[in-house]
Amino acid sequence: MNLFIKKPIESFESDMKKSELKRVLGKWSLTAIGIGAIIGGGIFVLTGTGAYYHAGPALALSFVFAGIACVFAALCYSEFASMIPVEGSAYAYAYGTIGELFAWIIGWGLILEYAMGSMTVAVSWSGYFNKLLHLFNLELPLYLTQDPASYTGEGFSMNLPATLIVLLVTALLVKGTKEAAKANNIIVIMKVTAVLFVIIAGAFCIHVANWHPFIPEATSIVREGKAVEAYGWGGVFSGAAAIFFAYVGFDAVSTQAGEAINPKKDVPFAIVASLLVCTVLYILVSLVLTGMINYTDFNPNGSYPDAIKAPVAYAFQIAGMDWASYLITIAATVGLISVLMVMMLGQSRIFLGMSKDGLIPKFFSDLHSTNKTPYKNTIFIGVVVALVAGFTPISTLADMTSFGTLFAFTMVCIAVWLLRVREPNLQRNFKVPALPVIAILGILINTVLMYKLSDDAKKLSAAWLAIGFVVYFLYSRHHSKLNNPKN
């Protein structure tokens, strides 16, 4: 049994030709999928926590460092996508270069990334949806908006909006990728318009004094009952690690290669384009928000506890623009749906790729006879995410998502370098410039950001990887099609 057996590059080409998935995505639809996933939690949710708990006004620098780390990984992803244009993302890339065990570990990490990300976004969406209802003087009973651990009353409770939105998105994804992409395109236009509004309108409300000191002096701050280090340059880097969750979108682009019309050219374009557009928007929004109000005003224990949950809407309320708060809340509520959609779409394609290779049951690769979507695994994902989002208190999920993302990015940087050394003559429609330098910088920065994640997130993520090893040695290696050709 060869734990490091590699899937031949020719096999990926063969899989691509035999694929029954419908190729319906052009480069702009793929770019919209990336933007749809990236613009969401980072702007509408994480800016408040990033500013208050980590970097202060220097949150803009956190986005710069996170963006730089992503650029290195994005270039490596693009080279792989131009050679191995199949669903599976970093999992498939590792299978063709490093070997099966590493591919399994990355795939298991991607499952963590997308599952935790979907749950986090669903709960964030619920918060904005409840705020939207409140703006129109409507209220849901508390027992239908809080998970059992957070509910202070007696009797049954659940986060019903989070559960329902997951089931709605699941139904849309089962219907078909083309339909989901059309819905995503409309939502992306709305979100980008809202973000541009925030930047332009908010620029007129900036008080320069709020940016001083731009990098607050390092200190400790209480978060969830624990003292954590904040601010200073350490806070800038821990902020970059914490908000890294916001950048998983371009990874999701690579999971759609199996449904791209011209994957070898369009996927690399969409990866880089969506990342660059969103990084610029993130930096500008973080500068505007920390200029509009002081970063200390995002205190969850202050006079407006929801400030840290809905920081953009809060900033405009403080600026006396309540009408803008309505628009932003509506945009965030609708916009987070596309983030959830892309994350669940990416998760289902990771399962599809792993199932085709035999590492997880065949159930996960069964396609709908008409829609040609992996409907069984999509429904499975939807039910699991809906239940967890509805009944579980989620505090460290964003950090766990960041761990899965950073881990995958690190492995892709290693893998693209290894493949360039081992097989330099392979056709590459896109090549990473100055590869050794880019790969080394990507590995170093992603490793540092992983180290900067919370201790709880690192422990839980390590436990998840340990479970993954158990699953691999008990099931996957015995059902692997490469290691067991007769299966």
C-alpha positions in Angstrom: 0.0 0.0 0.0 1.7 3.2 -1.2 0.7 6.2 0.9 2.5 8.6 -1.4 1.2 7.2 -4.7 0.6 10.1 -7.2 -2.3 10.4 -9.6 -0.8 10.8 -13.1 -1.5 14.2 -14.7 -2.9 12.3 -17.8 -5.6 10.8 -15.5 -6.9 14.3 -14.7 -7.2 15.0 -18.4 -9.1 11.8 -18.8 -11.4 12.6 -15.9 -12.1 16.0 -17.4 -13.2 14.4 -20.7 -15.4 11.8 -19.0 -17.0 14.3 -16.6 -20.8 14.6 -16.9 -20.9 18.0 -15.2 -22.3 20.7 -17.4 -19.7 23.3 -18.6 -21.7 26.5 -18.2 -19.3 28.9 -16.5 -17.4 31.6 -18.4 -14.5 33.7 -17.0 -16.9 36.5 -15.8 -19.2 34.0 -14.0 -16.1 32.4 -12.4 -14.9 35.9 -11.4 -18.3 36.7 -9.9 -18.2 33.4 -7.9 -14.9 34.5 -6.4 -16.1 38.0 -5.6 -19.4 36.5 -4.3 -17.5 34.5 -1.8 -14.9 37.0 -0.8 -17.2 40.0 -0.3 -19.3 39.1 2.6 -18.1 38.1 6.1 -14.9 40.1 5.7 -16.6 43.5 5.2 -19.9 43.0 6.8 -18.9 41.0 9.9 -15.1 40.7 10.6 -14.2 44.4 10.2 -15.6 45.1 13.7 -13.8 42.2 15.5 -10.6 42.8 13.5 -10.5 46.5 14.6 -11.5 46.1 18.2 -9.8 42.8 19.2 -6.7 43.0 17.0 -5.4 45.9 15.0 -7.3 49.1 15.6 -7.1 51.5 12.7 -4.2 49.4 11.4 -6.8 46.8 10.3 -6.1 48.2 6.8 -2.6 46.8 7.2 -4.0 43.4 8.3 -5.9 43.3 5.0 -2.8 44.3 3.1 -0.8 41.4 4.7 -3.6 38.9 4.2 -4.0 40.0 0.6 -0.2 39.6 0.0 -0.3 36.1 1.4 -3.3 35.3 -0.8 -1.6 36.7 -3.9 1.3 34.3 -3.5 -1.1 31.4 -3.0 -3.4 32.6 -5.9 -0.5 32.6 -8.3 0.3 29.0 -7.4 -3.3 28.0 -7.6 -3.5 29.6 -11.1 -0.5 27.6 -12.4 -2.2 24.4 -11.2 -5.6 25.3 -12.5 -4.0 25.8 -16.0 -2.7 22.2 -15.9 -5.2 20.3 -13.8 -8.6 21.9 -14.7 -10.8 19.6 -12.6 -13.0 20.0 -9.5 -11.2 19.3 -6.2 -9.0 22.4 -5.9 -5.9 22.0 -3.8 -6.8 18.4 -3.0 -6.5 17.5 -6.7 -3.3 19.5 -7.1 -1.6 17.6 -4.2 -2.8 14.2 -5.5 -1.0 14.8 -8.8 2.2 16.1 -7.2 2.9 15.1 -3.6 0.9 11.9 -3.2 -2.3 10.4 -1.8 -1.8 10.9 1.9 -1.0 14.6 1.6 -3.9 15.0 -0.8 -6.2 13.4 1.7 -4.9 15.7 4.5 -5.5 18.7 2.3 -9.0 17.5 1.3 -9.9 16.9 4.9 -8.7 20.4 5.7 -10.8 21.9 2.9 -13.8 20.1 4.3 -13.1 21.9 7.5 -12.7 25.2 5.7 -15.9 25.0 3.7 -18.1 23.4 6.4 -17.1 25.7 9.1 -17.2 28.7 6.8 -20.8 27.8 5.7 -21.9 27.5 9.3 -20.3 30.8 10.2 -21.9 32.6 7.3 -25.3 31.1 8.0 -25.2 32.4 11.6 -23.9 35.8 10.5 -26.7 36.0 7.9 -29.2 35.2 10.7 -27.8 38.2 12.7 -28.2 40.6 9.8 -31.7 39.2 8.9 -32.9 39.8 12.5 -31.4 43.3 12.4 -33.3 43.9 9.1 -36.6 42.7 10.7 -35.9 45.0 13.6 -35.4 48.0 11.3 -39.0 47.4 10.1 -40.3 47.0 13.6 -40.6 43.2 13.3 -39.2 40.7 15.8 -38.9 37.0 15.9 -39.2 35.3 19.3 -35.8 34.9 21.0 -36.2 31.1 21.1 -36.3 31.0 17.3 -33.2 33.2 16.8 -30.7 31.7 19.4 -29.1 28.3 19.7 -29.7 26.4 22.9 -26.4 27.3 24.5 -26.9 31.0 24.0 -30.6 31.1 24.9 -31.2 32.4 28.4 -34.9 31.4 28.6 -36.5 28.1 29.3 -37.6 25.4 26.9 -36.8 24.8 23.2 -34.7 27.2 21.2 -32.9 27.2 17.8 -31.5 29.6 15.3 -34.3 29.1 12.8 -33.3 31.8 10.2 -29.8 30.2 9.9 -31.3 26.7 9.4 -33.8 27.9 6.8 -31.3 29.9 4.7 -29.1 26.9 4.4 -32.0 24.7 3.2 -33.0 27.4 0.7 -29.5 27.6 -0.7 -29.3 23.8 -0.8 -32.4 23.6 -2.9 -31.0 26.2 -5.4 -27.7 24.3 -5.7 -29.5 21.0 -6.4 -31.4 22.7 -9.1 -28.3 23.5 -11.1 -25.0 25.3 -11.3 -26.1 27.6 -14.1 -29.2 28.8 -12.1 -27.0 29.3 -8.9 -24.5 31.3 -11.0 -27.2 33.6 -12.3 -28.5 34.3 -8.8 -24.9 34.8 -7.6 -24.2 37.3 -10.5 -27.2 39.5 -9.5 -26.2 39.4 -5.8 -22.6 40.3 -6.6 -23.7 43.4 -8.5 -25.8 44.4 -5.5 -22.9 43.8 -3.1 -20.2 45.6 -5.1 -22.6 48.6 -5.4 -23.2 48.6 -1.7 -19.5 48.4 -0.9 -18.7 51.3 -3.3 -21.4 53.3 -1.6 -19.8 52.6 1.8 -16.5 53.8 0.5 -17.7 56.9 -1.2 -20.3 58.0 1.3 -18.2 57.1 4.3 -15.3 59.0 3.0 -17.2 62.2 3.7 -17.7 61.2 7.3 -14.1 60.4 8.2 -12.5 62.1 11.2 -8.8 61.9 10.8 -8.3 61.9 14.6 -9.8 58.4 14.7 -6.7 57.1 12.9 -4.3 58.3 15.7 -2.5 56.3 16.8 -2.8 54.3 13.6 -1.1 51.3 15.3 -2.2 51.4 18.9 0.3 50.4 21.6 0.3 46.6 22.3 -1.8 45.6 25.3 -4.1 42.8 26.5 -7.8 42.8 26.1 -10.5 40.5 27.4 -12.3 38.4 24.8 -14.9 35.8 25.8 -13.6 35.8 29.4 -9.9 35.4 28.4 -7.1 38.0 28.2 -5.6 38.1 24.7 -2.8 40.2 23.2 -4.0 43.0 21.0 -2.7 45.9 18.9 0.9 46.7 18.0 2.5 44.8 15.1 1.5 41.6 16.8 -2.1 42.7 16.6 -1.7 43.6 12.9 -0.6 40.0 12.1 -3.1 38.3 14.4 -5.8 40.5 12.7 -4.6 39.3 9.3 -4.9 35.7 10.5 -8.4 36.3 11.9 -9.8 38.0 8.8 -8.2 35.5 6.5 -11.5 33.7 6.6 -12.8 36.5 4.3 -10.4 35.4 1.4 -11.6 31.8 0.8 -13.5 32.9 -2.3 -10.7 32.5 -4.8 -10.1 29.0 -3.6 -13.8 28.3 -4.4 -13.2 29.4 -8.0 -10.8 26.5 -8.5 -13.4 24.0 -7.2 -15.6 25.0 -10.2 -13.0 24.1 -12.9 -15.1 21.0 -13.8 -18.0 23.3 -14.9 -15.9 26.0 -16.6 -16.2 26.4 -20.3 -12.4 27.1 -20.8 -10.9 26.1 -17.4 -7.2 26.3 -18.4 -7.5 30.0 -19.2 -10.6 31.3 -17.4 -9.9 29.8 -13.9 -6.5 31.5 -13.5 -8.0 34.8 -14.7 -10.9 34.6 -12.3 -8.7 33.6 -9.3 -6.4 36.6 -9.7 -9.1 39.1 -10.8 -11.5 38.3 -7.9 -8.7 38.5 -5.4 -7.2 41.8 -6.6 -10.6 43.5 -6.8 -11.7 42.4 -3.3 -8.4 43.2 -1.6 -8.6 46.8 -2.8 -12.2 47.1 -1.6 -11.4 45.5 1.8 -8.5 48.0 2.4 -10.6 51.0 1.5 -13.6 49.9 3.6 -11.4 49.2 6.7 -9.9 52.7 6.3 -13.3 54.3 6.0 -14.8 52.5 8.9 -12.0 53.2 11.4 -12.0 56.8 10.2 -15.7 57.2 10.7 -15.7 56.0 14.3 -13.0 55.2 16.8 -12.0 51.5 16.9 -12.8 51.3 20.6 -16.5 52.0 19.8 -16.8 48.5 18.4 -16.8 47.3 22.0 -19.4 44.5 22.3 -19.9 45.4 26.0 -20.5 49.1 25.2 -23.8 51.0 24.7 -24.4 49.3 21.3 -23.5 45.6 21.7 -24.4 44.8 18.1 -21.7 47.2 16.8 -19.2 44.4 16.5 -21.7 42.1 14.7 -22.9 44.8 12.2 -20.0 47.3 12.2 -20.8 48.9 8.8 -24.4 49.6 9.6 -23.4 50.9 13.1 -20.8 53.3 11.7 -23.4 54.9 9.5 -25.9 55.1 12.4 -23.3 57.0 14.5 -22.7 59.3 11.5 -26.4 60.2 11.6 -27.2 58.4 8.3 -29.9 56.0 9.5 -31.2 55.7 5.9 -27.8 54.4 4.8 -28.0 51.8 7.6 -31.1 50.4 6.1 -29.5 50.1 2.6 -26.3 48.5 4.1 -28.3 46.0 6.2 -30.4 44.9 3.2 -27.2 44.6 1.1 -25.5 42.5 3.8 -28.5 40.3 4.3 -28.8 39.5 0.6 -25.0 39.6 0.0 -24.2 36.9 2.6 -26.5 34.5 0.7 -24.0 34.4 -2.2 -21.1 33.7 0.2 -23.1 30.8 1.7 -23.9 29.6 -1.8 -20.3 29.6 -3.1 -19.0 27.9 0.1 -21.6 25.1 -0.1 -20.9 24.8 -3.9 -17.2 24.5 -3.2 -17.7 21.9 -0.5 -19.8 19.7 -2.7 -17.2 19.8 -5.5 -14.4 18.8 -3.0 -16.5 15.8 -2.0 -17.2 15.0 -5.6 -13.4 14.9 -6.5 -12.5 12.8 -3.4 -15.4 10.4 -4.1 -14.3 9.9 -7.7 -10.9 8.8 -6.4 -12.5 6.3 -3.9 -11.3 8.1 -0.8 -14.9 8.7 0.4 -18.0 6.7 -0.5 -19.4 6.7 -4.1 -22.6 8.2 -2.7 -20.9 11.6 -2.8 -20.2 11.5 -6.6 -23.7 10.5 -7.8 -25.0 13.0 -10.2 -28.7 14.0 -10.8 -29.9 12.5 -14.1 -31.3 15.8 -15.4 -29.5 18.6 -13.6 -26.1 16.9 -13.6 -25.3 18.2 -10.1 -23.9 16.0 -7.2 -27.3 16.3 -5.6 -26.9 13.6 -2.9 -23.7 15.2 -1.4 -25.2 18.7 -1.7 -28.3 17.6 0.3 -26.1 15.8 2.8 -24.0 19.0 3.3 -27.1 21.2 3.5 -28.7 19.1 6.2 -25.4 18.9 8.3 -24.7 22.6 8.0 -28.4 23.6 8.7 -28.5 21.5 11.9 -25.1 22.7 13.2 -25.9 26.4 12.4 -29.3 26.1 14.0 -28.3 24.4 17.3 -24.6 25.1 18.0 -23.0 28.2 19.5 -20.3 29.2 17.0 -17.5 31.3 18.4 -14.2 30.0 16.9 -15.5 28.8 13.5 -14.1 31.7 11.6 -10.6 30.9 13.0 -11.0 27.2 12.2 -12.0 28.2 8.7 -8.9 30.3 8.4 -6.8 27.3 9.6 -8.2 25.1 6.9 -7.6 27.8 4.3 -4.0 28.7 5.3 -3.1 25.0 5.5 -4.4 24.4 2.0 -2.6 27.5 0.7 0.7 26.4 2.3 0.5 22.9 0.7 -0.3 24.4 -2.8 2.8 26.6 -2.6 4.9 23.5 -1.8 3.2 21.4 -4.4 3.6 23.8 -7.3 7.3 24.2 -6.5 7.8 20.4 -6.3 6.0 19.8 -9.6 8.0 22.5 -11.4 11.3 20.8 -10.3 10.1 17.2 -11.0 8.3 17.8 -14.3 9.5 21.1 -15.8 8.3 20.1 -19.3 4.6 19.9 -18.6 2.4 22.3 -20.5 1.5 25.3 -18.3 -0.8 27.9 -19.8 0.0 30.0 -16.8 3.4 30.0 -14.9 4.2 31.6 -11.6 6.9 34.3 -12.1 10.0 33.9 -9.9 8.6 30.7 -8.5 11.1 29.8 -5.8 10.7 33.2 -4.2 6.9 33.3 -4.5 6.5 29.8 -3.1 8.9 30.4 -0.2 7.2 33.7 0.7 3.8 32.0 0.5 4.8 29.2 2.7 6.4 31.5 5.3 3.5 34.0 5.5 0.8 31.4 5.7 2.7 29.5 8.4 3.1 32.6 10.5 -0.6 33.5 10.1 -1.6 29.9 11.2 0.6 30.4 14.3 -1.2 33.7 15.0 -4.7 32.0 15.2 -6.3 31.5 18.6 -5.2 28.6 20.7 -8.7 27.1 20.7 -8.9 27.2 16.9 -5.5 25.5 16.6 -6.4 22.7 19.1 -9.7 22.0 17.4 -8.2 22.1 14.0 -5.4 19.7 15.1 -8.1 17.4 16.5 -9.9 17.5 13.2 -6.7 16.6 11.3 -6.2 13.7 13.8 -9.7 12.4 13.0 -8.8 12.7 9.3 -5.8 10.4 9.8 -8.0 7.8 11.5 -10.6 7.9 8.7 -7.9 7.6 6.0 -6.2 4.5 7.6 -9.5 2.8 8.4 -11.4 3.5 5.2 -9.8 5.6 2.5 -6.6 3.8 1.8 -8.5 0.5 1.4 -10.9 2.0 -1.1 -8.5 4.2 -3.0 -8.8 3.6 -6.8 -5.1 4.2 -7.3 -4.0 1.8 -4.5 -6.8 -0.7 -5.3 -7.3 -0.7 -9.1 -9.7 -3.7 -8.8 -12.2 -1.7 -6.7 
